[in-house]
């Protein structure tokens, strides 16, 4: 890529984000010193520092390391999650640095390679990570920018200088995916989300149409059966559908659970391929697997390779991540932060642990999303959980909206079933609650509580066994 030759250093404003950190690893692996700013220290920034990158947590211009202060040698990449008034970002722009959005850089990468781009308001992280895993274990190899930490690779970036295939998430936020140039695109869902950006569901769908229109001439679009097919595609773009039920081009058939994991055959335009086995639980992941198998096959993988690889996929941190699984306590952590995601996640919980009492801890993410979906959140939580714990709202990039908080959701739920608990009070609250199946959900900083909840869980099991 041209940028690899033009600049010696790359500075990331917002380096701790999951997408930004993957891109930082890409440049670092290519031999270019990478560093950047982030608001808070996190496991991601700790890992980047351990890999030799310079990370600062002070937004002042003076905090920018000397190595990144030469505009002729330094490329600056930022995420739209960082406000335009950020002191460092403003200084770089005012002083003539080359400043690009993350999506613009990804667009350049996808233009130069065989690019597999996965879009959707939910499901894209699992589908893209599984696709990358399958291709990594096939003769084609892969490069990948992932939206989560793969359990198989313990990272969100896979680099392979011998492969011309790149897999990445196509992010609908801020219409970033309009910068990409897919060879193959897949759309998992088009639910109402990011209404602070789009305004209406119709505009969300237009956003996905714009993404599909970016597919290169002669490329392919795979779309979940039942979704509207975008119009005005590039010349000779082929369209295929996938599903786990009904009539689609790629469909899971003969699906059955064996010792808690699903086995299935794959109906394709080439015929039915038998013998696929999942390595992670949940019927929803069968649908994700159908999507990933389709993408991998269209990228040149053989079915025999895919049958061998699929059972070895271990999932992604914070995507239906089963951290404790005993007869006394089950604990799952999940990134679900939209009503439809929560509905699918809780259905999987009920399918795998039928008859057990499920307690959910949910941290609302964004004022605007909470305002727009408060009643929908309340409905899916009330239907899927026996007990509900709400944490205070995580604002992320947003300023407060008067009257919007976790209470906005709780007012639609029976107060005897729902409690709002401060983060620092959560562990003592769990001691009194004595849950059976416990799940944490949310896209904010709830992940910081996961290690403490695991420690509590193991103590809880041990103490229970000693009584």
N, C-alpha and C positions, 0 to 999 in steps of 0.2 A: 504494500500500500504506500502511496506517495508520502503520506504523513510520517511514515517510518524513516524516510530519508531526509525530510526537510528540517526536522527538529531533533535536538539532542535530549531534551528534558520534557516531561509532561506533568502538569500540575492540575489536580482535580479539586474543584470547589464542591464539596459534598462527597468526599472519597469513601465515606463509610456506608453509603447506600449500597444495596445488594447489586444493582446494575452498574453503578460507578466502580465498585471494587473489582468486579469482573473485568471491566475495561482497563483498570489500572494494572491488573495482573497480565493482561494481554500485552500492554506496552512494556512492562517490566520483563516479561519472558522473551521479548524481542530484543532485549539488551538496552532499552532506553530507561534511564533513571526516572522513576515515577514517585510522586508524593502528593500531598494535598492537605486540605482543611476538612475537619468535620466538627459538628457542634458538641458532641459528647464522645467519650471513650466507650468502646463496645468490643465484644468478641471479634467483630470483623476488623476494627482498626487495630486491635492487638495482633491479629494474625498478619495484617499487612506490615506492621512494624517488624514482626518476627521474620518476615520475608525480605526485609531490608529497605522498606519504603519509609520515607519521612512523613509523619503525620503530625499536624498541629491542631490544637483545639481552641486557639485564640483567633477571633475573626479580624483582629487588627492587622493592618497592612504590614506593620513592622514584624509580625510573626511569620511572614513568608520567608522561607529559608533562602539564603543567598544564591544557591544553585538555580533557583527558579525566578530570578529577578531580571534576567536578560531577555528582552523581547525577541531578539534574533534567534535565540536558542530554545525558547520555551513555548510550547503549545499549552493553552489553557482549555480545559474541558469542564463544563458545569452541568448540573442537573436543574431542571425547572422547579424542583422542590426548594431550591435556594432562592430567597427573595432577591429581586433586581437591585435592591438597595444594599445588598451585602457589601461591606467595606472592601474586601479583597477583590470581589468580582468587579465592582465599580472601578477600582484602581487599575486592574488589568485592562479593562476596556478603554479607560481614559488615557492610558499610556501606550496604546498602539500594539498590544499583544494580539496574536491570533487567538480568538476566543470562539469556541464552538460548543453547541449543545451536545450532550451525549448521543442523542438520536441522530444528529448529523454525522458523527463519526461512525456510528453503526451503519448508517446509510452508505457511507463510502466502502466499508468492509463488505456489506452485502452486494454492492455493485460489482466488486472484483472477484467474488467467489460464488460457488453453487450454494445458494442461501436457502435455508429452511426456516421459515418464520412462523411462529405459533402465536395467534392472537385469540382473545376472548376475555370476557369480564371475569371468568373464573376457569380454572383448569389448566391454564397455559403453562404454569411452572412445572406441574407434574408431567404434562405431555412433552414439553421441550426437554426436560431432564431425562426422561425415559428414552426419547428419541436419540439423544446424544449418547446415552449409555449403550443402546443397541448398536449404533453405528461405530462406537469405540471398540466394541467387541466383534465387529465384522471386518472384513478385509478392506473396506473403504476408509476407515478411520474418520476422525471428526475434530473440528474446533467448535467450542460452544461457550456462549455467554448465558449463564443460567440465572434465574430469579430466585434461587434458593441454594442451600448448601447440600450437595449430593452426599448421601450416606456412603456411596461406593467410593467417591473420590475425595471426600472431606473438603470440597472447595466448590466455588461457583464458576470456575473457569477451567476449560479443558483445551490445551494447546497441542497441535500436531502439525509440524511444519511440512509433513509429507502429504497431508490431505488438503484438498481444495473445497471441502464441504464445511460450512459453518451453520450451526443451529443456534437460534436465539429466540427470546420472547419478543413479541411485538406489542409494545406498551401503548394502550389507548389513551392514557392520561396525557392531557395537553396535545392530543392528536400526534404524539411523537411517532407513531408507526407510519405516518404519511411520509417519513423520510427514508423508509426502507425500500429495498429493491429485491423482493423475493423471487427465487426460482420456483419454489413451492411455498404456498401459504396455506395455513389451516386455521379455521375459526371454530372455537369450541362453544361459544355462547355470545349473545348480544343483549344481556340484561341491562336494565336501567342502572347506571352507576356513573360516578364523576359528573353528576348533574350540575355541580358548580362550574364545570367547564362546558358541558353540552346543553344544559337547560332542559331538554326533553328526551324521551326515549327515541323519538323519530330522528333527532340529531345524533344520538348514539349510533343508530343504525347507519346513518349517512357517513359517520366516521369510519365504520367498518367497510362500507362501500368504497370510500376513498382509499383505504388500505388495500383492498382487493384489486383496485384499478392500478396499483403499483406493481403488480406481478409482471415479470418480464414476458415479452412476447414468446409464445411457445411453452410457457410455464404451466403450472397446475394449481388449482384451488381445491382443497378438501374442506368440506363444511359439514357440521353435524346435521344429520337428517332432521328436517322440520324447520330449520332456520331459513329465512329468505335469502335467495341467491343474489348476490350483488350484480349490478348491471354495468354495461360499458367496460367490460374487461378488455385487456389488451388482445391483440390478434392471436388466434389459435390457442388461447388458454383453455385447457380442459378442466371440467368441473366434476368432482366425485363427492359422494356422501358417505358418512360412516355412522354407526349406531351400535347399540347392544340389543335392540329389538326392532321389529318392523323391517321394511324393505329398504335397504341401502346398498351401495356398491361394496362396502366393506362392513361386515356385520359379524358379531360374536354369536355363534350358535352352539347348541349342546352344552350350555353353561351349567356347571355343577360345582358345589362346594365340596372339597376334600380336605379334611383336617383343618378347616378354617381358612383355606386358600382356594381360589377359584381356578378351575380348569375349563378350557373352552376350545372350540375349533373356530377357524376364521373363514367365513365365506367371502370370496373375492371374485372379481371379474375373470380371474384365471382358473377358478374352481375353488373347492373347499380344502383348506389346509388344516390337518388335524394335529393335535398334541401340544397346544400351548398351555403353560402353567404359570400362575402368578407367584411372585415371591413376596408380595405385600398384600395385606387384607383389603376387603371392601369391594362391593360390587361396582361402585363408582370408578374404581381403578381398572376394572375390566374395560369400561368405556375409554378411559385414558389410554389403555394399552392398545386398543383397536386403532385409535388415532395415531399413536406412536409407531406401531407396526406398519401402518399404511405409509407414513412419511419415510420410514427407514427403507421399506421395499422400493418406493419410488426414487430413493436416492442410491439404489444399486445393491442393497443388501439381499442375500439369499434367504429363503424361508428356513432352510435347515440351520443357518447361522442364528436366525431370530428365535427359533424354537429353543436352541441351546442357551441363548443369552437371557431370555426373559425371566426365568426363575431366579436369576442371580441379582436382579435389581432390588436394592434395599431401601429405596425411597429417598425422601428429602426431609431434612430437618424442618419441623413445624408444618408438615403436610401429613395429616393423620399419623402423627408420630407416636407410636405406642411405646411409652417409656417404662411402664410397669404393667405387668400382666400376671396377676395371681388370683387365686380364688377369693382372697380377702380384699384386694384393692386392684383396680385397673386405673391407669392414668395415661391419658392421651393429650397431646398438645397439637393444636392446629391453627393455621393462619387465617381461618375463615373470618371475614369481616363484612360480608354482604349477606342479606337474608337468604338468597338462593344457595350460597355456599354453606351457610349454617344448616339449612334444611338437608342438603345432601350429606353433610358430615354426620349429623345426628341420626339420619336414616341408616348410615353404615354402622354407627355404634349400636343401634337397636338390632340390626341384622346379626352382628357378630356376638353380642352379649345379650341375647333375648331374656326378658324377665328380670334383669337386674336394674336397680335404682340408679339413675344417672343424674349427677350433679354437674352443672355447667358454670364455669367462671368466664364471663364475657367482658372484654374491654372495648367499649365503643370507640371508633376511629373516625375522626373528623367531625367538626360541628355540622357541616353541611350535610354529610351523609346521615348523621343521627337525626337531624331535622327532617330530612326527606323520607327516611325509612323507619322512624320510631315505631309506628304501629306494626309494620311488617316484622321488625326485629322482635317485638314483644310476642307476636303471633307464633313465629317459628320457635322461639325459646320456650314459650308456654306449652306448645304442642310436643316438643321433643325432649323436655327435661322434667324431672321430678322436683328438682330444686334449682333455683337460679341465683347466682351471685353476680352482681354487676360491680365492676371497678369504675373509678372516675374516668371520664372521657379523655382520650388522648388526642390533643389538637393537631399534632404534626405541623403542617405548614400554615395552618389557618389561625386567624384572629378569632376571639370568642364571638359567638352569636348570642345576644341576650336571650335568656330563658331556655337555652339548649344545654342539656347536661345528661348524665346517666338517668336522672330522674324523669327525663322526657320519655324514656322507654319504660321505666318502672311503673309509671302511672297507668299503663295499659295492662298490668299484670297484678294478680291477687297479691296483696302485701304479705300474706302468710306464706307465699311461695317464693317471693323475691326479696333479696336484701342487697343494699349497696354497702360495700366494704372498702375502706381505704387500703391501699397496697400494703402498708406496714402492719396492718391488722389482720391480713389474710391468713397467715399461718396459725395464730391463736384461734381464729374463727374455724379453721378446718379441724382443729383438735376437738372442738365442741360438736362439729357437724358429723364427724365420723362417716365420710362418704363410702360408697360401694364402688361405683364407676365414676371417675372424675375426668372432666375435660376442660382444658383452657383454650379459649378462642380469642383471636384479635390480631390486628396488624400493627399495634402500637409498641409500647415497651413492655408488654406483658411477658415477653420472652425472657426478660431479666429475672422474673420470678420462677422460671421453670427449674433451675438447679435447686433452689430452696424448697420447692414443692416436692421434687424427687427425694431430697434428703429427708423431708418430713414423712413422705410416703414409706420409705424404708424403715424409719423409726416406728412408724405407726404399725406396720406389719410385724416387726420384731416384738413390739410391746404386746400386740394382740396375741402372738404365738406364746408369749410367756405368761399369759393370764389364764 
